[in-house]
């Protein structure tokens, strides 16, 4: 029953972003109830002058009652104190809940991003993802503050409407004939604001993506002396952003003067009808009219703020919708089947059976009918021209992508049947472009394993030929590497990456052109470290320098996603096929 009630609550709003906010807010029910109660009291106290004004006119000014004057003054003072106190606590409580929800949303979005497949990051620009995580997530959380503020203004309007009907039912009906026109204006512009807001947020995401890309590639920009071109492009996209924002501003600006005109019309109708009732029919006292006019006057500001907050809410919803789009993205499949298979202590062989693969946005297969059996401890080198499918293949091993057809098996079991989190612990990767996180060298080496001891870090560094250069640094293993490791050389970063892979003690190693961008001395040191790394491990090596894989147990020659040749270095040279052509081209023997 409780679940059905919660499900019903979560369907209050038609908009998905509002329902998402409501889902988070249910975690703070106590605070929410407190905010509603204090907002109600604040709203009622804001409407008290509409009641007291009648007595101020009829009993104080007309009847000249000193007792009534004291009561009216006391009533105004007490109601003001209560309004100020409850308003203060309503604001800080709503602020607390809003910030808690905003933090919860940002944590969930970040967590969800961590579990999304690599294909998501291929489809979306990093800068736009960052804009959604930071700005748009905050906007979704800020919806709470807007809703709480709108609630307070709405309750004030209701209390004042009650007083208007209490004074004169017919006069209240006459004066409210203007309200449908006001709501019609709000409804008309609400759709435009929401549509314009979505376009604006997408444009802002593009600007953030451009900035992130430009700053990441600042070396290339300067090397090609292209700063002015990039500045012109930035001016163009920010001009587009300005145009979208200004369009929204113009739409919002139209609402206030139109509503101001309609509200003035309401007051004139009230004054005319009320004057007629006092002067001609005598059915209303001066105090009643003043009380009614006071209620109408007091209603103007909360009504304006309510309309303004609604405009801000409609402008914020498209931004919040961009966050929901991320949360709607499907996470990586942890495993297939009814129950996950238990991971082996040691892997004996890896088998590729009729593997086909095609990217989600592709129209043709990148890998076709790939068959290969690899025994434990073997070194398998993948060679071939660019675009032959080498990198795609090694990306399938750690399940960065799932195959389209066929299977990859460990000891006869499909890798998709193992829990992804357990399976990846068996794999170490040394990429071509090393990525280090901001922090110390020691922290980067320990990144791949929990509860690592200092001795383990030192041993991994020794095996990776990194121990000596690290100790020569002023702070040793506590040396900061800078953003993306910019304070270290390419060879130093690569050896730290090898140490990071070694500390996991993985069964399977993937080396993607790990020495291609290094100088001769760095390459020698890194290659020595890689030789140690490969001992006793099943290793897949992508290599353009054929000299580095001459001793591989298997060399797989690929072309257009297919295996053309498999064998050792000497076997393939004897066949005088594609491998021999590549070898002769590279060593200049042809």
N, C-alpha and C positions, 0 to 999 in steps of 0.2 A: 504493500500500500504506500509506504514511504517513497519507494522508487518511482511509483506512478505519479505521486504528488510532485516530486522533483522534476520528473520528465515534463509534467504539465507546466511547471514554472518556467522551465527552459524554453518553452515554445511561446512565451508571452509576446516576444517581438518577432516581426516578420524578417527583419534584417539579421543576417547571420552574425555580424560583428557584435551587435547588441546582445544577442543570445550567448555569444562566447564570453562577453564581459560578465553577464549574469551568472554563467556557470562558475566563473572564478570567484564572484562575489559571495556565492553560497558557502564558501569556506569561512567567511567572516560574518555569519548570520547575526551574532550578538552585536557586533559593531554596526551592522546595517540597521538593525531594529533601533539601536540607540540614535543613529543619525536621523531616522524617520521621525522618531518621537520628538527629538530636540528641534527638528525642522518644523514640525507641526506646531509646537509651542511658540517658536519664533514667528511663524506666520500669523498665528492667532494674536500674538501681542502686537504685531505690525498693524493689524486691523482694528485694535482697540480704539484709537482716536475717532474712527467712524461712528462708534457708539457714544463716546463721551462728548462729541461735538454737539449732539442734540441737547444734552443737559447744560452744556456751556451756554448755549443760546437761550433755551426756554427757561431754565431754572436760575442761571447766574445773571445773564444780561437782562432778561425780561423780568423775571420775578425777583431779582436781586437777592438771592439766598446765599448768605456767606457760608453756610454749612455745605451747600451744593458746590460752591467754589472750592472749598478745601478738599471735598471728595474727588472732584474732577482733577484738581492738581495732583492729589495723591495717586489717583488712578493712572494718570499719564506718566508720573515718575516711576511708579512700581512696574507698570507694563514695560517701560523703556529699559529698566534695569534687568527684568526677566528676559526681554528680547535680546539685550546685549550679551548676557551670560550664556543663554542657550544658543544664540547665534555663533558665539565664539567656540563653544564646544562642538557644535554641529560642523563648523568649518574645519577644526583640527581633526575631528573624527573622520569626516569625509576625506580629508587630505591623507590621513593615515591609511585608510582602506584603499584609496586610489593608488598611493605609492606602493603598497603591498601587492596589489593586483598587477600594477605595472611591472614590478620585479618578477612576480610569478610568470607573467606572460613572456617576458624577455628570456627567463630561464628555460621555459618550455620551448620557445622558438629556437634558442641556441641548441638545446638538447635534441630537438627534432632535426635540426640542420646536421648535427653530428651523425645522425642515423640515416640520412638520405644517401642514395647511391651516387657514385661519381657522375653518372649521366646527368643528374640535376645540375651539377656545377659546369658541365659542358654546355648545357642549354642556356644558362643564365650568367649574366655578367656579375663578377664579384662585387663591383661597386654598388650595383643595384641590390644585391643580397644584403650588403652591409647597411644600405639605407633602410631596408625593410626591418632588419634586426634592431637598429638603433632608433631612428626617427619614427618609423611606422609603428613599431611595437610600443613605444612610449605613447603615441597617439591613441592606440587602442586602450591602454591603461588609463589615459587622461579622460576617456569617455565617462568614467565614473564620476569625476569632479563635475563634469557638465550635467550629468543626470541628477546628481544630488542638488546642484544649484537650481536646475529646472524644477525639481520637486518642491523646493522651498518657495520659489516664485509662484508655482501653480497653486499650492495650498493657500498662499496669501490672496491670490485672485479669487479662489473659491470662498474664503472667509468674507471677503468684501462683497462678493456677489450675494452671499447669504444675507448680509446686512441690507443691501439694496432692495431685495425682495421683501425683507422684513418691514422696511419703511413704507414702501408702496409697490405692490405687485405689478400694477399696470405700468407705472413709470419705469420699473426695471425692465419689463418686456419691451417698452418703447425704446429705451436707451440701448438695449442689446441688439436692436435690429442692425446696428453697424458691425457687430462682431462677426457675423458670417462673411462680410466683405473683407474684414481683416484676415480671417482664417483662409479665405480664398487666395488672397495675395501671398500669404505665407506658403500655402501649398504649391502655388504656381512657381514661386521662386526656389522652393526647396528642391524640386527636381533638377532645376538648372544648376543650382549650387553643387549638388551631389555629382552630377555629370561632369561639370567643370573641374571639381575637386579631384576626381579620378585622373583626368587628363593631366592636371597640374602635378599630382604625385608621381605619375609615370615619368613626366619630364624631369622632375627633381631627381628621380632615381637614375635617369640617364646622365644628368650632370655629375652626380656623385661617382658613377661608373667611369666617366671620362676623366675626372680628377684623379681617381685611384690609378687608372691605367697610365695617365700622363706622368704622375709622380713616380710610379714604379719603373717607368722607362725613361727617366730623366737623363741617364747616361747616353742612351741612344739618341735622344732629342738633341743633346748638346754635341754629340759626335757628328751628327749630320747638319748641325747649325740650323735647326728647324724650329727654334723657339718661337719666332714670329708667326709661323704657320699655326702652331699649336695655340698661341694666344688668340689668333683670329677665329679658330674653331671654337675655342672656349667662349669668346664673345658672342658667337652665333648661337650656341646652345643656351647660354644664359639669357640672351635676348628672347629666345623662344620660351624659356622658363618665365621671364618677366611678363611676356604677353599673356601667358596662361594665368599667372597669378593676378595680373591686373584685370583680366576678364572676370575672374571670380569676385574681385573687389568691387567692380562696377555693379555686378548683379546684387551683391549684398547691400551696396549703398542705396539702391532703389527702394529697398523695403522700408527703411526708417521714415523717409518723408511721406510716403504714401500712407503708412499707418498713423503718422502724426496728424495728417489731414483728416483721416477717418475718426481718430480719437477726438479731435477738436469738434467735429460734427456731432459726435456723441454728447459732448458737454453742452453744446448749444441746444440740442434737442431736450436735454434734461432741464436746462435753465428755463427754456420756453414753457415746457409743460408744467414744471414746478411753479413757476411764477403764476401761471393761469390757475393752478389749484389753490394757491394762497390768496391771490387777489380776487378772483371771480367766485370760485365755489366755496372757499374756506375749508376745504377738506384736509388741508395740510398746514402744520405750523411751520414757522420759520426755522425752528430747530430741526424738524424732520427734513426740510429741504437742504439745510446746511449739512446735516448728517449724511444725506444721500449724495450730495455733491462732494463731500469729503471722501466718501467711499469710492466714488468715481475717480476723483483726483488721485487718491492713494493707489488705485488699481493701475494707473497709467504706467508708473515706473516698473513694477513687477511684470506687467504685461509686455513692456518694451524689452526688459531683460530676458523674459521667457522667449520672445521671438528672436532676440539676438543670440541667445544660447542655442536655440534650435538651428539657426543658421550655421553657427560654429560646429554643432554636432553633425549636421549634414555635410559640412566641408571636411570633417574629420573621418567620417565613415568610409569614404573611398580609400583613405590611407590605411584604416584598420582592415579593410577588405584585402589589401595587399599582403597583410600578415596572415590572414586566414588562408589565402592561396598557398602560402608555404606550408601551413599546418595540414592542409588537405593533400599535400604531396605524399605519395606512398613511400614508407621507409624500406630500407633493404630487407629482403626476406631472410629471417634468421636461419630457418631450415625448412625443408619440405618434408612431407610425410606426417604421420600421426605423432610420432615421437622421435626426438633427435637421437642420433647414433653416438655412442661413447667414443671419444677421440683416443686413438692409439698412443701408447707410450713412444713407440718408434714406428716410422713409416718404412715399408719394405719396397713398395713400387708405386709409380704413378702411371696411369694409362689414359691416353686420349683416344676415345672411340668415336669415329665419324663426327668429329666436332665441326659444326658450322656456326658462324656468328655474323650477325648484321646489327649495326647500331640502330637505335630507335628511329633516328631521323634519316637513315640511309635507305638506298633503293637497291643495293646489291650486296652480296655477301663479302665480308672482309676475310673470312676464313672459310675454306671449303673442304669438307671430307678429310679433316686432319686426323691422322692416326699415328700414334707413337707410344712406345712403352719405355719407361725409364726406371732403372733399378736404383735402389737406395745407394747413395754415395757417388753416383755417376755425375759427371760434368757434361752438360748438354749445351752446345753453342748454337745459337740461332743466327744465321747469316743470310744476306740477301739485300737487294737494293731497297731504297726507301719506298715505303708503301707496300712492302711484301707481306706485312701482317705480323712482324716479330713482336712489336710492342703490344699489339692487341692480344697476342697469345699469352704473354706473361701477365697481362692484366686480368686474364681469365682465371689464372691459377689462384690468386688470393680473393677471387670473386669480387673484384671491383666492378665487373660486369658478369651477368649470367649468360651462359651459352644459349644460342638459338635452337640448335638441335644437337643430338648426340649426348656424350657424357664425359666428364673427367673423373677418374676413380682413384681412390687411395686404397690399396689392398682390396680392390674389388667393390668398394662402397663409393657411391656417388658423393662428391664433396658437398653437394647441396643438402645432404642428409645430416651433416655435422652442424652443430651450433656455430654460427659464424664467428662469435666472440672467442670460442675455444680453438677453432680451426686456424684463425689468423695468428694465434700465438705460436704456431708451428712454422711460420714463414718469416724470414728476414729479407728486407729489401734495401739495396744500395742504389739509389737512382742516379741518373746522369747529372742532374742539377740538384745538388744537395740543399735541403731546406733545414736550417737550424732555427730554433725558437729563441726569442730574447731571454736571456738568463745566463747562467755560468756554463762553462764547458762540462763540468761534472753533471749538472742538471740535464744537459742535452744527451750525454752518454747514457744516463740512467733513465731516459725518457721511455724506453721500450719495456721496462720491467718495474714491478712494484717491489718495495722493501729491499732495495739494492744496498749492499754494504760498500764502504769506501774501498775495501780490498778488491771487490769485484769490478768496480769502476777502474781502478788502477790496472788490474790484470787485462781488462778489455782494451785499455789504452795501449798497453805493451804489445798485445797481439796485433793491434792495428797500426803499429809503428808511430804512435802518436805520443807516447809517454815522454820521450825526451824533449820534444818541442814544447809540450805543455808545461813541463817543469822549468823550462827556460823563461817562461812568461812571468812577469812580476807577481801575479796573484795565483799562479799555477792553475789548479783545477777550479779555482774560484774566479777565474778571469771571465769578465762579461764578453759575450760574443757579438753583441749588438743586434739590431733588427735584421733577421734573415742571415745572421752570421757575417755581416759586412766588415767586421774588424779582423777577420781571419782571411788567409789566402785560400785559393781554390783547393790546393793540395791538403792544407790543414783541415778545411771543412770536410773534405772527402774522407780523410782518415777518422775524423770524429764520427762521421756517418757509419763507417765500417765498425767502429767500436760500439756504436749504438745498436747495430745489428748483431754483433757478437755477443753482447751481454744478454740477449734473449736466448742464446743457445738454440737456434731454430734447427729443425730438420731439413727445411727447404730454403735455399737461398736464391734470390733473384738479383742479378747484377745487370743493370741497364747502362751500357757504355760508361762504366764507372771511371775510366781513365782518359776518355777522349779529349777533355778540355784542359789537360794538365801539361806542364813543361816536363822535360825529360827526367830530371831528378825527382820531381814529385810523382811522376808516373811510375818510376822504379820503386819508390817507397810504398806507394799505394798498391802496386801489383804484388809486391812481396806480402803486404797485409792481406790482399785478396786470396793469395795462394794459401795462406794459413786459414783463412776463413772457409775455404772450400773443402778442407780436409774433413772427411767423414760425413759430409753433407751432400744431399742431392741439390745440384746447382744448375740453374738456367742462366746462361750468359748471352746477352746481346752484344755483338762485337762487330765493329766495322774494320778494326785493325786485326787482320787475320793472324798476325804474328802472336797475338795474345791468347789464341785458342788452339794453337797447333797441338797441344797435349790433351785436348778434350776427348772424353770417351766417345761422344757422339757429336758430329757436326750435322746440323739439319739445315739444308739449303732450301730457302723459301722463295716463291715467286707468285705474285697475285693471290696470296692467301693459301697456296697449296705447297705441299712438300714435293720438291723436285729430286732431291738426293739426300741420303742419310749414310754416314760412315765416318771413319777416322780421317784425319788429315791425309795420310799416305794413301788410304783406299780411294779417297775422292780424287786425288791427283792422278792416280792411275786410270780412273774412268774417263778422264779428259772431257768432263762435262761442264756444267755451269760453274761449279766450284773452282775448277782449274782456270776458267776464264776470269773469274773474279780475282783469283790469286795472281795471275799473270798481269792483269791490269794494275793491281795494287803494287806489285813489286817490279813493274816495268820490264818484265821478261818477254812481253809480246812485241 
